[in-house]
Amino acid sequence: MAEIKTKPTQVSVDAFIEAVPDATRREDAKTLVGMMERLTGESAKMWGPTIIGFGSYHYKYDSGHEGEMCRIGFSPRKAELVLYVLNAYSDQSAELAKLGKHKTGKGCLYVKRLADVDMAVLEGLLRDKLARMNATYPA
């Protein structure tokens, strides 16, 4: 089985954020770190080369594949912020309709900049994800 690349590293989260070329994306990343640390009670850690994650959980699939991953996290990518905060298990369409400008993937929320979204709605989505993670994978 291939080695999992997305695991905690010793890279400094602050140094990683300071290296983000876009100033708005850097400031948005700092805002998200503060919000996610407050909501999780966990310090930010780098997961792999580009994900800033909070907390961790152990998963095991029916196939036997298992590993560790952050409970919630995000990546300040070149084109947009990618937030790993959506529940693939529940309908979040009502909340997402109130969020503002965004795109979604299976478990990802894509936002160009935080100024485009309602921060209270985003915080609600984060709380929902954490509640789902805590119910499924107790700490």
N, C-alpha and C positions, 0 to 999 in steps of 0.2 A: 504494500500500500504506500502511496506517495506521502511524503512528509507534509504536514499542514503548514502553510506559510503564514496564515493569520493567527499569530499568537503574540503574547505580550513581549515587548522588547525593552531594552534599557535606554532607548532614544528619548531625549527630553521633549516633552510635549511643547513647552515654551519655545524651544529652538526650532522644532518642526513648524510651529505656527509662524514664527518670525521669518522663516524661509519662504512662506507663501508669497508669490510675487504681487498679487492684487491686494491693495490696501483695504478695500471694503471686505474682501473675503477673510483677510487676517482679523479685522475687527469683529466680523460676524463669528468667526471661530472662537475668539475670546469670549464673546457673549454666550455662545453655546456651551463652552467649558464651564462657565460660571453657573448657568442654569442647570446643566446636567449634574454637576457636583452637588449643587444644593438639593436637587430632587433625589439623587441616589445616595448621598452621604459618602460617596466614593471619590477618591482622587482620580484624575484623568491619567490614562496610560496609553502609550502607543501600542497598537495591535497591528503587527505587520508593518509595512513601510508607510502606510497612509491613513490608517483608521485611528481615530482618537476614541477610546472606549472607556466605559465606566462599569465597574463590577465585573463579575464573570459567572458563568454557569457551565456545568458539564452536560453534554448531550450524547446520546447514543441512539443511532438509527437501527431499524430492524435488520438492515444489511450487516450490522456489526461495526460500521464506521462510527467512531466516537472522537470527541475532542472537547476543547474548552473554547469559549467565545465570550465576548463582552455582552452584558445584558442590554445595553443601549450604546450607541456611538454614532459618529459621523466622520465624514472626510471632506475637507475643504479642497475640492478638485478644481482644476483650471476653469471648467465651464460653469460649475454650480456646486452648491453644497449638497452632499448626499447624506441624508440622515437615515440611520438604520433603526427606525422607530415604529414602523407600521405593523399591525397585527394582521397576519395573513388569515387568522381564524375568525375574525369578527367583521361585521359591516361598519366601516368608519366613514361612509359616504356623507352623512349629515355633518360631521365635524370637518371633513375635508372641503365640503361646499362653503364653509365659513372661513376657511384658512386664508384664502387669498391665492395669489399666483404660484402655481406649483405643478409638478408632474408626479406620477407615482409608478412604482414597480411593485413586484410581489411583496417585498418587505421594506422597500426604500421610498423615501420621500425626497424629491429633487426640488431645490429652491435656488433661484439665481442669487437672491440676497434677502436677508431677514427683513429689510424694509418693505418687502413685497407681501409679507404675511402678518396675520394677527398673532402676536406673541402669546396672548392668553389661550388661543385655540391650540397653538403649537405646544404650549405647556400641558394642556389637557391631553393631547395625543401622547406626549411623553409619559404622563402619569398613567394613562391607559396601558401603554406598552409595559411599563414597570409592574403594574398590577397583574397583567397577564403572565409576565416572566416569573413573578414571585409565586403565583398560583401553580404554574407548570413546573418550575424549577426552584423550590424553596431554598433559601440561602443556607 
